[in-house]
Amino acid sequence: MWAGLVPTLNMAAYTPRDEQQQFASDAKTFVGLLQREFPWINISPKLHNFLCHAGEFLFRFGSTGLYVE
């Protein structure tokens, strides 16, 4: 599942709306799986932002890769 999220995170071009929606859904599912399977794991703030807030960012700006550090 992670391999499907990374290309959208790194894409330095506008992401089509259907891909944005798929990314947001997959990221939410991925976080849920991590939390369920590894309840003791600590997620870094950067990973938290990418997985929990990148979908909202995509909907608003159309890309995450254009705004990477």
mmCIF file as Biopython writes it, N, C-alpha, C and O atoms, coordinates in Angstrom:
data_model
#
loop_
_atom_site.group_PDB
_atom_site.id
_atom_site.type_symbol
_atom_site.label_atom_id
_atom_site.label_alt_id
_atom_site.label_comp_id
_atom_site.label_asym_id
_atom_site.label_entity_id
_atom_site.label_seq_id
_atom_site.pdbx_PDB_ins_code
_atom_site.Cartn_x
_atom_site.Cartn_y
_atom_site.Cartn_z
_atom_site.occupancy
_atom_site.B_iso_or_equiv
_atom_site.auth_seq_id
_atom_site.auth_asym_id
_atom_site.pdbx_PDB_model_num
ATOM 1   N N  . MET A ? 1  ? 0.832  -1.186 0.000   1.0 0.0 1  A 1 
ATOM 2   C CA . MET A ? 1  ? 0.000  0.000  0.000   1.0 0.0 1  A 1 
ATOM 3   C C  . MET A ? 1  ? 0.882  1.258  0.000   1.0 0.0 1  A 1 
ATOM 4   O O  . MET A ? 1  ? 0.564  2.244  -0.665  1.0 0.0 1  A 1 
ATOM 5   N N  . TRP A ? 2  ? 1.992  1.215  0.752   1.0 0.0 2  A 1 
ATOM 6   C CA . TRP A ? 2  ? 2.889  2.371  0.797   1.0 0.0 2  A 1 
ATOM 7   C C  . TRP A ? 2  ? 3.419  2.693  -0.594  1.0 0.0 2  A 1 
ATOM 8   O O  . TRP A ? 2  ? 3.539  3.864  -0.957  1.0 0.0 2  A 1 
ATOM 9   N N  . ALA A ? 3  ? 3.734  1.669  -1.371  1.0 0.0 3  A 1 
ATOM 10  C CA . ALA A ? 3  ? 4.265  1.887  -2.726  1.0 0.0 3  A 1 
ATOM 11  C C  . ALA A ? 3  ? 3.265  2.633  -3.608  1.0 0.0 3  A 1 
ATOM 12  O O  . ALA A ? 3  ? 3.665  3.321  -4.547  1.0 0.0 3  A 1 
ATOM 13  N N  . GLY A ? 4  ? 1.985  2.506  -3.320  1.0 0.0 4  A 1 
ATOM 14  C CA . GLY A ? 4  ? 0.976  3.241  -4.080  1.0 0.0 4  A 1 
ATOM 15  C C  . GLY A ? 4  ? 0.828  4.684  -3.634  1.0 0.0 4  A 1 
ATOM 16  O O  . GLY A ? 4  ? 0.343  5.518  -4.399  1.0 0.0 4  A 1 
ATOM 17  N N  . LEU A ? 5  ? 1.241  4.998  -2.403  1.0 0.0 5  A 1 
ATOM 18  C CA . LEU A ? 5  ? 1.130  6.363  -1.880  1.0 0.0 5  A 1 
ATOM 19  C C  . LEU A ? 5  ? 2.306  7.242  -2.289  1.0 0.0 5  A 1 
ATOM 20  O O  . LEU A ? 5  ? 2.127  8.431  -2.554  1.0 0.0 5  A 1 
ATOM 21  N N  . VAL A ? 6  ? 3.492  6.674  -2.342  1.0 0.0 6  A 1 
ATOM 22  C CA . VAL A ? 6  ? 4.699  7.455  -2.582  1.0 0.0 6  A 1 
ATOM 23  C C  . VAL A ? 6  ? 4.681  8.215  -3.915  1.0 0.0 6  A 1 
ATOM 24  O O  . VAL A ? 6  ? 5.049  9.389  -3.924  1.0 0.0 6  A 1 
ATOM 25  N N  . PRO A ? 7  ? 4.276  7.614  -5.036  1.0 0.0 7  A 1 
ATOM 26  C CA . PRO A ? 7  ? 4.293  8.381  -6.284  1.0 0.0 7  A 1 
ATOM 27  C C  . PRO A ? 7  ? 3.440  9.654  -6.225  1.0 0.0 7  A 1 
ATOM 28  O O  . PRO A ? 7  ? 3.822  10.679 -6.790  1.0 0.0 7  A 1 
ATOM 29  N N  . THR A ? 8  ? 2.308  9.596  -5.557  1.0 0.0 8  A 1 
ATOM 30  C CA . THR A ? 8  ? 1.464  10.777 -5.450  1.0 0.0 8  A 1 
ATOM 31  C C  . THR A ? 8  ? 2.132  11.824 -4.574  1.0 0.0 8  A 1 
ATOM 32  O O  . THR A ? 8  ? 2.055  13.017 -4.869  1.0 0.0 8  A 1 
ATOM 33  N N  . LEU A ? 9  ? 2.785  11.396 -3.505  1.0 0.0 9  A 1 
ATOM 34  C CA . LEU A ? 9  ? 3.482  12.340 -2.637  1.0 0.0 9  A 1 
ATOM 35  C C  . LEU A ? 9  ? 4.611  13.050 -3.360  1.0 0.0 9  A 1 
ATOM 36  O O  . LEU A ? 9  ? 4.854  14.232 -3.119  1.0 0.0 9  A 1 
ATOM 37  N N  . ASN A ? 10 ? 5.303  12.348 -4.240  1.0 0.0 10 A 1 
ATOM 38  C CA . ASN A ? 10 ? 6.472  12.892 -4.921  1.0 0.0 10 A 1 
ATOM 39  C C  . ASN A ? 10 ? 6.170  13.551 -6.255  1.0 0.0 10 A 1 
ATOM 40  O O  . ASN A ? 10 ? 7.066  14.142 -6.858  1.0 0.0 10 A 1 
ATOM 41  N N  . MET A ? 11 ? 4.942  13.470 -6.732  1.0 0.0 11 A 1 
ATOM 42  C CA . MET A ? 11 ? 4.595  14.003 -8.040  1.0 0.0 11 A 1 
ATOM 43  C C  . MET A ? 11 ? 4.642  15.534 -8.023  1.0 0.0 11 A 1 
ATOM 44  O O  . MET A ? 11 ? 3.905  16.176 -7.274  1.0 0.0 11 A 1 
ATOM 45  N N  . ALA A ? 12 ? 5.506  16.102 -8.847  1.0 0.0 12 A 1 
ATOM 46  C CA . ALA A ? 12 ? 5.640  17.558 -8.921  1.0 0.0 12 A 1 
ATOM 47  C C  . ALA A ? 12 ? 4.795  18.110 -10.063 1.0 0.0 12 A 1 
ATOM 48  O O  . ALA A ? 12 ? 5.268  18.909 -10.870 1.0 0.0 12 A 1 
ATOM 49  N N  . ALA A ? 13 ? 3.568  17.683 -10.119 1.0 0.0 13 A 1 
ATOM 50  C CA . ALA A ? 13 ? 2.618  18.157 -11.124 1.0 0.0 13 A 1 
ATOM 51  C C  . ALA A ? 13 ? 1.227  18.047 -10.526 1.0 0.0 13 A 1 
ATOM 52  O O  . ALA A ? 13 ? 1.039  17.407 -9.491  1.0 0.0 13 A 1 
ATOM 53  N N  . TYR A ? 14 ? 0.270  18.659 -11.163 1.0 0.0 14 A 1 
ATOM 54  C CA . TYR A ? 14 ? -1.097 18.604 -10.685 1.0 0.0 14 A 1 
ATOM 55  C C  . TYR A ? 14 ? -1.582 17.156 -10.664 1.0 0.0 14 A 1 
ATOM 56  O O  . TYR A ? 14 ? -1.396 16.420 -11.633 1.0 0.0 14 A 1 
ATOM 57  N N  . THR A ? 15 ? -2.194 16.758 -9.573  1.0 0.0 15 A 1 
ATOM 58  C CA . THR A ? 15 ? -2.742 15.415 -9.417  1.0 0.0 15 A 1 
ATOM 59  C C  . THR A ? 15 ? -4.223 15.446 -9.758  1.0 0.0 15 A 1 
ATOM 60  O O  . THR A ? 15 ? -4.968 16.230 -9.169  1.0 0.0 15 A 1 
ATOM 61  N N  . PRO A ? 16 ? -4.670 14.615 -10.693 1.0 0.0 16 A 1 
ATOM 62  C CA . PRO A ? 16 ? -6.094 14.584 -11.040 1.0 0.0 16 A 1 
ATOM 63  C C  . PRO A ? 16 ? -6.965 14.270 -9.825  1.0 0.0 16 A 1 
ATOM 64  O O  . PRO A ? 16 ? -6.531 13.580 -8.902  1.0 0.0 16 A 1 
ATOM 65  N N  . ARG A ? 17 ? -8.183 14.776 -9.833  1.0 0.0 17 A 1 
ATOM 66  C CA . ARG A ? 17 ? -9.097 14.668 -8.691  1.0 0.0 17 A 1 
ATOM 67  C C  . ARG A ? 17 ? -9.346 13.214 -8.272  1.0 0.0 17 A 1 
ATOM 68  O O  . ARG A ? 17 ? -9.396 12.923 -7.077  1.0 0.0 17 A 1 
ATOM 69  N N  . ASP A ? 18 ? -9.502 12.303 -9.233  1.0 0.0 18 A 1 
ATOM 70  C CA . ASP A ? 18 ? -9.744 10.910 -8.860  1.0 0.0 18 A 1 
ATOM 71  C C  . ASP A ? 18 ? -8.545 10.312 -8.125  1.0 0.0 18 A 1 
ATOM 72  O O  . ASP A ? 18 ? -8.721 9.518  -7.201  1.0 0.0 18 A 1 
ATOM 73  N N  . GLU A ? 19 ? -7.321 10.688 -8.528  1.0 0.0 19 A 1 
ATOM 74  C CA . GLU A ? 19 ? -6.121 10.219 -7.833  1.0 0.0 19 A 1 
ATOM 75  C C  . GLU A ? 19 ? -6.012 10.849 -6.449  1.0 0.0 19 A 1 
ATOM 76  O O  . GLU A ? 19 ? -5.543 10.210 -5.507  1.0 0.0 19 A 1 
ATOM 77  N N  . GLN A ? 20 ? -6.443 12.097 -6.325  1.0 0.0 20 A 1 
ATOM 78  C CA . GLN A ? 20 ? -6.444 12.755 -5.022  1.0 0.0 20 A 1 
ATOM 79  C C  . GLN A ? 20 ? -7.349 12.007 -4.051  1.0 0.0 20 A 1 
ATOM 80  O O  . GLN A ? 20 ? -6.972 11.742 -2.909  1.0 0.0 20 A 1 
ATOM 81  N N  . GLN A ? 21 ? -8.530 11.675 -4.516  1.0 0.0 21 A 1 
ATOM 82  C CA . GLN A ? 21 ? -9.482 10.964 -3.666  1.0 0.0 21 A 1 
ATOM 83  C C  . GLN A ? 21 ? -8.973 9.573  -3.308  1.0 0.0 21 A 1 
ATOM 84  O O  . GLN A ? 21 ? -9.128 9.126  -2.171  1.0 0.0 21 A 1 
ATOM 85  N N  . GLN A ? 22 ? -8.368 8.891  -4.273  1.0 0.0 22 A 1 
ATOM 86  C CA . GLN A ? 22 ? -7.816 7.563  -4.008  1.0 0.0 22 A 1 
ATOM 87  C C  . GLN A ? 22 ? -6.678 7.649  -2.998  1.0 0.0 22 A 1 
ATOM 88  O O  . GLN A ? 22 ? -6.579 6.823  -2.091  1.0 0.0 22 A 1 
ATOM 89  N N  . PHE A ? 23 ? -5.818 8.658  -3.162  1.0 0.0 23 A 1 
ATOM 90  C CA . PHE A ? 23 ? -4.710 8.839  -2.225  1.0 0.0 23 A 1 
ATOM 91  C C  . PHE A ? 23 ? -5.227 9.068  -0.807  1.0 0.0 23 A 1 
ATOM 92  O O  . PHE A ? 23 ? -4.752 8.431  0.134   1.0 0.0 23 A 1 
ATOM 93  N N  . ALA A ? 24 ? -6.186 9.962  -0.646  1.0 0.0 24 A 1 
ATOM 94  C CA . ALA A ? 24 ? -6.722 10.270 0.682   1.0 0.0 24 A 1 
ATOM 95  C C  . ALA A ? 24 ? -7.308 9.013  1.329   1.0 0.0 24 A 1 
ATOM 96  O O  . ALA A ? 24 ? -7.097 8.765  2.516   1.0 0.0 24 A 1 
ATOM 97  N N  . SER A ? 25 ? -8.028 8.238  0.558   1.0 0.0 25 A 1 
ATOM 98  C CA . SER A ? 25 ? -8.621 7.004  1.066   1.0 0.0 25 A 1 
ATOM 99  C C  . SER A ? 25 ? -7.546 5.993  1.445   1.0 0.0 25 A 1 
ATOM 100 O O  . SER A ? 25 ? -7.609 5.395  2.519   1.0 0.0 25 A 1 
ATOM 101 N N  . ASP A ? 26 ? -6.561 5.800  0.572   1.0 0.0 26 A 1 
ATOM 102 C CA . ASP A ? 26 ? -5.489 4.836  0.840   1.0 0.0 26 A 1 
ATOM 103 C C  . ASP A ? 26 ? -4.638 5.256  2.039   1.0 0.0 26 A 1 
ATOM 104 O O  . ASP A ? 26 ? -4.238 4.413  2.841   1.0 0.0 26 A 1 
ATOM 105 N N  . ALA A ? 27 ? -4.363 6.553  2.162   1.0 0.0 27 A 1 
ATOM 106 C CA . ALA A ? 27 ? -3.560 7.039  3.287   1.0 0.0 27 A 1 
ATOM 107 C C  . ALA A ? 27 ? -4.287 6.779  4.606   1.0 0.0 27 A 1 
ATOM 108 O O  . ALA A ? 27 ? -3.675 6.349  5.585   1.0 0.0 27 A 1 
ATOM 109 N N  . LYS A ? 28 ? -5.584 7.040  4.625   1.0 0.0 28 A 1 
ATOM 110 C CA . LYS A ? 28 ? -6.370 6.806  5.840   1.0 0.0 28 A 1 
ATOM 111 C C  . LYS A ? 28 ? -6.363 5.308  6.199   1.0 0.0 28 A 1 
ATOM 112 O O  . LYS A ? 28 ? -6.221 4.945  7.366   1.0 0.0 28 A 1 
ATOM 113 N N  . THR A ? 29 ? -6.515 4.464  5.202   1.0 0.0 29 A 1 
ATOM 114 C CA . THR A ? 29 ? -6.478 3.017  5.419   1.0 0.0 29 A 1 
ATOM 115 C C  . THR A ? 29 ? -5.109 2.579  5.917   1.0 0.0 29 A 1 
ATOM 116 O O  . THR A ? 29 ? -5.011 1.765  6.836   1.0 0.0 29 A 1 
ATOM 117 N N  . PHE A ? 30 ? -4.049 3.116  5.312   1.0 0.0 30 A 1 
ATOM 118 C CA . PHE A ? 30 ? -2.681 2.772  5.682   1.0 0.0 30 A 1 
ATOM 119 C C  . PHE A ? 30 ? -2.405 3.136  7.138   1.0 0.0 30 A 1 
ATOM 120 O O  . PHE A ? 30 ? -1.819 2.341  7.874   1.0 0.0 30 A 1 
ATOM 121 N N  . VAL A ? 31 ? -2.819 4.318  7.556   1.0 0.0 31 A 1 
ATOM 122 C CA . VAL A ? 31 ? -2.622 4.737  8.946   1.0 0.0 31 A 1 
ATOM 123 C C  . VAL A ? 31 ? -3.384 3.815  9.887   1.0 0.0 31 A 1 
ATOM 124 O O  . VAL A ? 31 ? -2.859 3.426  10.931  1.0 0.0 31 A 1 
ATOM 125 N N  . GLY A ? 32 ? -4.606 3.463  9.533   1.0 0.0 32 A 1 
ATOM 126 C CA . GLY A ? 32 ? -5.385 2.542  10.353  1.0 0.0 32 A 1 
ATOM 127 C C  . GLY A ? 32 ? -4.712 1.192  10.500  1.0 0.0 32 A 1 
ATOM 128 O O  . GLY A ? 32 ? -4.698 0.617  11.588  1.0 0.0 32 A 1 
ATOM 129 N N  . LEU A ? 33 ? -4.156 0.684  9.413   1.0 0.0 33 A 1 
ATOM 130 C CA . LEU A ? 33 ? -3.437 -0.591 9.464   1.0 0.0 33 A 1 
ATOM 131 C C  . LEU A ? 33 ? -2.203 -0.501 10.350  1.0 0.0 33 A 1 
ATOM 132 O O  . LEU A ? 33 ? -1.938 -1.399 11.150  1.0 0.0 33 A 1 
ATOM 133 N N  . LEU A ? 34 ? -1.445 0.588  10.205  1.0 0.0 34 A 1 
ATOM 134 C CA . LEU A ? 34 ? -0.262 0.773  11.052  1.0 0.0 34 A 1 
ATOM 135 C C  . LEU A ? 34 ? -0.647 0.799  12.526  1.0 0.0 34 A 1 
ATOM 136 O O  . LEU A ? 34 ? -0.012 0.146  13.354  1.0 0.0 34 A 1 
ATOM 137 N N  . GLN A ? 35 ? -1.684 1.554  12.845  1.0 0.0 35 A 1 
ATOM 138 C CA . GLN A ? 35 ? -2.102 1.679  14.237  1.0 0.0 35 A 1 
ATOM 139 C C  . GLN A ? 35 ? -2.601 0.349  14.796  1.0 0.0 35 A 1 
ATOM 140 O O  . GLN A ? 35 ? -2.353 0.033  15.959  1.0 0.0 35 A 1 
ATOM 141 N N  . ARG A ? 36 ? -3.291 -0.420 13.984  1.0 0.0 36 A 1 
ATOM 142 C CA . ARG A ? 36 ? -3.824 -1.697 14.445  1.0 0.0 36 A 1 
ATOM 143 C C  . ARG A ? 36 ? -2.727 -2.747 14.603  1.0 0.0 36 A 1 
ATOM 144 O O  . ARG A ? 36 ? -2.696 -3.472 15.598  1.0 0.0 36 A 1 
ATOM 145 N N  . GLU A ? 37 ? -1.834 -2.827 13.630  1.0 0.0 37 A 1 
ATOM 146 C CA . GLU A ? 37 ? -0.808 -3.867 13.639  1.0 0.0 37 A 1 
ATOM 147 C C  . GLU A ? 37 ? 0.372  -3.548 14.545  1.0 0.0 37 A 1 
ATOM 148 O O  . GLU A ? 37 ? 1.006  -4.455 15.084  1.0 0.0 37 A 1 
ATOM 149 N N  . PHE A ? 38 ? 0.670  -2.261 14.716  1.0 0.0 38 A 1 
ATOM 150 C CA . PHE A ? 38 ? 1.827  -1.846 15.509  1.0 0.0 38 A 1 
ATOM 151 C C  . PHE A ? 38 ? 1.412  -0.762 16.505  1.0 0.0 38 A 1 
ATOM 152 O O  . PHE A ? 38 ? 1.801  0.395  16.347  1.0 0.0 38 A 1 
ATOM 153 N N  . PRO A ? 39 ? 0.631  -1.115 17.523  1.0 0.0 39 A 1 
ATOM 154 C CA . PRO A ? 39 ? 0.120  -0.096 18.447  1.0 0.0 39 A 1 
ATOM 155 C C  . PRO A ? 39 ? 1.216  0.618  19.246  1.0 0.0 39 A 1 
ATOM 156 O O  . PRO A ? 39 ? 0.982  1.703  19.777  1.0 0.0 39 A 1 
ATOM 157 N N  . TRP A ? 40 ? 2.386  0.028  19.334  1.0 0.0 40 A 1 
ATOM 158 C CA . TRP A ? 40 ? 3.478  0.618  20.107  1.0 0.0 40 A 1 
ATOM 159 C C  . TRP A ? 40 ? 4.330  1.580  19.283  1.0 0.0 40 A 1 
ATOM 160 O O  . TRP A ? 40 ? 5.168  2.291  19.838  1.0 0.0 40 A 1 
ATOM 161 N N  . ILE A ? 41 ? 4.129  1.609  17.983  1.0 0.0 41 A 1 
ATOM 162 C CA . ILE A ? 41 ? 4.977  2.402  17.104  1.0 0.0 41 A 1 
ATOM 163 C C  . ILE A ? 41 ? 4.701  3.902  17.276  1.0 0.0 41 A 1 
ATOM 164 O O  . ILE A ? 41 ? 3.557  4.316  17.464  1.0 0.0 41 A 1 
ATOM 165 N N  . ASN A ? 42 ? 5.755  4.695  17.208  1.0 0.0 42 A 1 
ATOM 166 C CA . ASN A ? 42 ? 5.637  6.146  17.217  1.0 0.0 42 A 1 
ATOM 167 C C  . ASN A ? 42 ? 5.840  6.640  15.794  1.0 0.0 42 A 1 
ATOM 168 O O  . ASN A ? 42 ? 6.840  6.316  15.153  1.0 0.0 42 A 1 
ATOM 169 N N  . ILE A ? 43 ? 4.903  7.411  15.311  1.0 0.0 43 A 1 
ATOM 170 C CA . ILE A ? 43 ? 4.996  7.943  13.950  1.0 0.0 43 A 1 
ATOM 171 C C  . ILE A ? 43 ? 5.568  9.346  14.017  1.0 0.0 43 A 1 
ATOM 172 O O  . ILE A ? 43 ? 5.124  10.170 14.816  1.0 0.0 43 A 1 
ATOM 173 N N  . SER A ? 44 ? 6.554  9.613  13.174  1.0 0.0 44 A 1 
ATOM 174 C CA . SER A ? 44 ? 7.189  10.928 13.165  1.0 0.0 44 A 1 
ATOM 175 C C  . SER A ? 44 ? 6.179  11.995 12.747  1.0 0.0 44 A 1 
ATOM 176 O O  . SER A ? 44 ? 5.206  11.696 12.054  1.0 0.0 44 A 1 
ATOM 177 N N  . PRO A ? 45 ? 6.411  13.235 13.169  1.0 0.0 45 A 1 
ATOM 178 C CA . PRO A ? 45 ? 5.504  14.318 12.767  1.0 0.0 45 A 1 
ATOM 179 C C  . PRO A ? 45 ? 5.400  14.471 11.246  1.0 0.0 45 A 1 
ATOM 180 O O  . PRO A ? 45 ? 4.327  14.775 10.726  1.0 0.0 45 A 1 
ATOM 181 N N  . LYS A ? 46 ? 6.507  14.261 10.538  1.0 0.0 46 A 1 
ATOM 182 C CA . LYS A ? 46 ? 6.479  14.406 9.079   1.0 0.0 46 A 1 
ATOM 183 C C  . LYS A ? 46 ? 5.610  13.317 8.448   1.0 0.0 46 A 1 
ATOM 184 O O  . LYS A ? 46 ? 4.808  13.603 7.560   1.0 0.0 46 A 1 
ATOM 185 N N  . LEU A ? 47 ? 5.763  12.089 8.896   1.0 0.0 47 A 1 
ATOM 186 C CA . LEU A ? 47 ? 4.937  11.004 8.369   1.0 0.0 47 A 1 
ATOM 187 C C  . LEU A ? 47 ? 3.476  11.228 8.732   1.0 0.0 47 A 1 
ATOM 188 O O  . LEU A ? 47 ? 2.588  10.974 7.918   1.0 0.0 47 A 1 
ATOM 189 N N  . HIS A ? 48 ? 3.224  11.697 9.932   1.0 0.0 48 A 1 
ATOM 190 C CA . HIS A ? 48 ? 1.851  12.016 10.337  1.0 0.0 48 A 1 
ATOM 191 C C  . HIS A ? 48 ? 1.247  13.060 9.394   1.0 0.0 48 A 1 
ATOM 192 O O  . HIS A ? 48 ? 0.123  12.899 8.918   1.0 0.0 48 A 1 
ATOM 193 N N  . ASN A ? 49 ? 1.994  14.119 9.133   1.0 0.0 49 A 1 
ATOM 194 C CA . ASN A ? 49 ? 1.476  15.160 8.234   1.0 0.0 49 A 1 
ATOM 195 C C  . ASN A ? 49 ? 1.203  14.623 6.842   1.0 0.0 49 A 1 
ATOM 196 O O  . ASN A ? 49 ? 0.160  14.915 6.257   1.0 0.0 49 A 1 
ATOM 197 N N  . PHE A ? 50 ? 2.131  13.840 6.307   1.0 0.0 50 A 1 
ATOM 198 C CA . PHE A ? 50 ? 1.921  13.298 4.970   1.0 0.0 50 A 1 
ATOM 199 C C  . PHE A ? 50 ? 0.713  12.381 4.910   1.0 0.0 50 A 1 
ATOM 200 O O  . PHE A ? 50 ? -0.087 12.465 3.978   1.0 0.0 50 A 1 
ATOM 201 N N  . LEU A ? 51 ? 0.576  11.514 5.886   1.0 0.0 51 A 1 
ATOM 202 C CA . LEU A ? 51 ? -0.482 10.526 5.820   1.0 0.0 51 A 1 
ATOM 203 C C  . LEU A ? 51 ? -1.835 11.040 6.292   1.0 0.0 51 A 1 
ATOM 204 O O  . LEU A ? 51 ? -2.870 10.603 5.791   1.0 0.0 51 A 1 
ATOM 205 N N  . CYS A ? 52 ? -1.839 11.943 7.227   1.0 0.0 52 A 1 
ATOM 206 C CA . CYS A ? 52 ? -3.117 12.410 7.777   1.0 0.0 52 A 1 
ATOM 207 C C  . CYS A ? 52 ? -3.604 13.720 7.171   1.0 0.0 52 A 1 
ATOM 208 O O  . CYS A ? 52 ? -4.798 14.014 7.216   1.0 0.0 52 A 1 
ATOM 209 N N  . HIS A ? 53 ? -2.693 14.510 6.606   1.0 0.0 53 A 1 
ATOM 210 C CA . HIS A ? 53 ? -3.089 15.823 6.112   1.0 0.0 53 A 1 
ATOM 211 C C  . HIS A ? 53 ? -2.787 16.047 4.624   1.0 0.0 53 A 1 
ATOM 212 O O  . HIS A ? 53 ? -3.248 17.028 4.042   1.0 0.0 53 A 1 
ATOM 213 N N  . ALA A ? 54 ? -2.025 15.155 4.016   1.0 0.0 54 A 1 
ATOM 214 C CA . ALA A ? 54 ? -1.662 15.342 2.609   1.0 0.0 54 A 1 
ATOM 215 C C  . ALA A ? 54 ? -2.885 15.287 1.694   1.0 0.0 54 A 1 
ATOM 216 O O  . ALA A ? 54 ? -2.929 15.981 0.678   1.0 0.0 54 A 1 
ATOM 217 N N  . GLY A ? 55 ? -3.878 14.469 2.045   1.0 0.0 55 A 1 
ATOM 218 C CA . GLY A ? 55 ? -5.103 14.410 1.240   1.0 0.0 55 A 1 
ATOM 219 C C  . GLY A ? 55 ? -5.803 15.754 1.187   1.0 0.0 55 A 1 
ATOM 220 O O  . GLY A ? 55 ? -6.240 16.187 0.121   1.0 0.0 55 A 1 
ATOM 221 N N  . GLU A ? 56 ? -5.914 16.423 2.337   1.0 0.0 56 A 1 
ATOM 222 C CA . GLU A ? 56 ? -6.521 17.750 2.382   1.0 0.0 56 A 1 
ATOM 223 C C  . GLU A ? 56 ? -5.695 18.738 1.579   1.0 0.0 56 A 1 
ATOM 224 O O  . GLU A ? 56 ? -6.235 19.577 0.858   1.0 0.0 56 A 1 
ATOM 225 N N  . PHE A ? 57 ? -4.371 18.629 1.710   1.0 0.0 57 A 1 
ATOM 226 C CA . PHE A ? 57 ? -3.463 19.499 0.968   1.0 0.0 57 A 1 
ATOM 227 C C  . PHE A ? 57 ? -3.634 19.304 -0.536  1.0 0.0 57 A 1 
ATOM 228 O O  . PHE A ? 57 ? -3.665 20.273 -1.294  1.0 0.0 57 A 1 
ATOM 229 N N  . LEU A ? 58 ? -3.745 18.039 -0.963  1.0 0.0 58 A 1 
ATOM 230 C CA . LEU A ? 58 ? -3.963 17.740 -2.380  1.0 0.0 58 A 1 
ATOM 231 C C  . LEU A ? 58 ? -5.252 18.368 -2.889  1.0 0.0 58 A 1 
ATOM 232 O O  . LEU A ? 58 ? -5.273 18.970 -3.962  1.0 0.0 58 A 1 
ATOM 233 N N  . PHE A ? 59 ? -6.329 18.227 -2.118  1.0 0.0 59 A 1 
ATOM 234 C CA . PHE A ? 59 ? -7.618 18.786 -2.541  1.0 0.0 59 A 1 
ATOM 235 C C  . PHE A ? 59 ? -7.530 20.308 -2.692  1.0 0.0 59 A 1 
ATOM 236 O O  . PHE A ? 59 ? -8.154 20.892 -3.578  1.0 0.0 59 A 1 
ATOM 237 N N  . ARG A ? 60 ? -6.757 20.928 -1.828  1.0 0.0 60 A 1 
ATOM 238 C CA . ARG A ? 60 ? -6.683 22.387 -1.858  1.0 0.0 60 A 1 
ATOM 239 C C  . ARG A ? 60 ? -5.729 22.918 -2.931  1.0 0.0 60 A 1 
ATOM 240 O O  . ARG A ? 60 ? -6.057 23.876 -3.631  1.0 0.0 60 A 1 
ATOM 241 N N  . PHE A ? 61 ? -4.539 22.293 -3.065  1.0 0.0 61 A 1 
ATOM 242 C CA . PHE A ? 61 ? -3.513 22.828 -3.950  1.0 0.0 61 A 1 
ATOM 243 C C  . PHE A ? 61 ? -3.229 21.974 -5.182  1.0 0.0 61 A 1 
ATOM 244 O O  . PHE A ? 61 ? -2.550 22.436 -6.099  1.0 0.0 61 A 1 
ATOM 245 N N  . GLY A ? 62 ? -3.727 20.745 -5.226  1.0 0.0 62 A 1 
ATOM 246 C CA . GLY A ? 62 ? -3.559 19.905 -6.407  1.0 0.0 62 A 1 
ATOM 247 C C  . GLY A ? 62 ? -2.282 19.116 -6.499  1.0 0.0 62 A 1 
ATOM 248 O O  . GLY A ? 62 ? -2.129 18.299 -7.407  1.0 0.0 62 A 1 
ATOM 249 N N  . SER A ? 63 ? -1.338 19.340 -5.561  1.0 0.0 63 A 1 
ATOM 250 C CA . SER A ? 63 ? -0.070 18.599 -5.596  1.0 0.0 63 A 1 
ATOM 251 C C  . SER A ? 63 ? 0.623  18.728 -4.246  1.0 0.0 63 A 1 
ATOM 252 O O  . SER A ? 63 ? 0.478  19.742 -3.565  1.0 0.0 63 A 1 
ATOM 253 N N  . THR A ? 64 ? 1.363  17.718 -3.865  1.0 0.0 64 A 1 
ATOM 254 C CA . THR A ? 64 ? 2.233  17.839 -2.704  1.0 0.0 64 A 1 
ATOM 255 C C  . THR A ? 64 ? 3.677  18.012 -3.168  1.0 0.0 64 A 1 
ATOM 256 O O  . THR A ? 64 ? 4.458  18.718 -2.530  1.0 0.0 64 A 1 
ATOM 257 N N  . GLY A ? 65 ? 4.025  17.373 -4.268  1.0 0.0 65 A 1 
ATOM 258 C CA . GLY A ? 65 ? 5.398  17.428 -4.782  1.0 0.0 65 A 1 
ATOM 259 C C  . GLY A ? 65 ? 5.853  18.816 -5.166  1.0 0.0 65 A 1 
ATOM 260 O O  . GLY A ? 65 ? 7.051  19.097 -5.118  1.0 0.0 65 A 1 
ATOM 261 N N  . LEU A ? 66 ? 4.947  19.693 -5.543  1.0 0.0 66 A 1 
ATOM 262 C CA . LEU A ? 66 ? 5.315  21.066 -5.895  1.0 0.0 66 A 1 
ATOM 263 C C  . LEU A ? 66 ? 5.702  21.884 -4.671  1.0 0.0 66 A 1 
ATOM 264 O O  . LEU A ? 66 ? 6.344  22.927 -4.798  1.0 0.0 66 A 1 
ATOM 265 N N  . TYR A ? 67 ? 5.317  21.421 -3.489  1.0 0.0 67 A 1 
ATOM 266 C CA . TYR A ? 67 ? 5.531  22.189 -2.267  1.0 0.0 67 A 1 
ATOM 267 C C  . TYR A ? 67 ? 6.429  21.482 -1.272  1.0 0.0 67 A 1 
ATOM 268 O O  . TYR A ? 67 ? 6.406  21.802 -0.084  1.0 0.0 67 A 1 
ATOM 269 N N  . VAL A ? 68 ? 7.225  20.520 -1.739  1.0 0.0 68 A 1 
ATOM 270 C CA . VAL A ? 68 ? 8.136  19.777 -0.865  1.0 0.0 68 A 1 
ATOM 271 C C  . VAL A ? 68 ? 9.255  20.705 -0.424  1.0 0.0 68 A 1 
ATOM 272 O O  . VAL A ? 68 ? 9.593  21.676 -1.101  1.0 0.0 68 A 1 
ATOM 273 N N  . GLU A ? 69 ? 9.811  20.381 0.718   1.0 0.0 69 A 1 
ATOM 274 C CA . GLU A ? 69 ? 10.897 21.179 1.271   1.0 0.0 69 A 1 
ATOM 275 C C  . GLU A ? 69 ? 11.760 21.664 0.175   1.0 0.0 69 A 1 
ATOM 276 O O  . GLU A ? 69 ? 12.743 22.361 0.426   1.0 0.0 69 A 1 
#
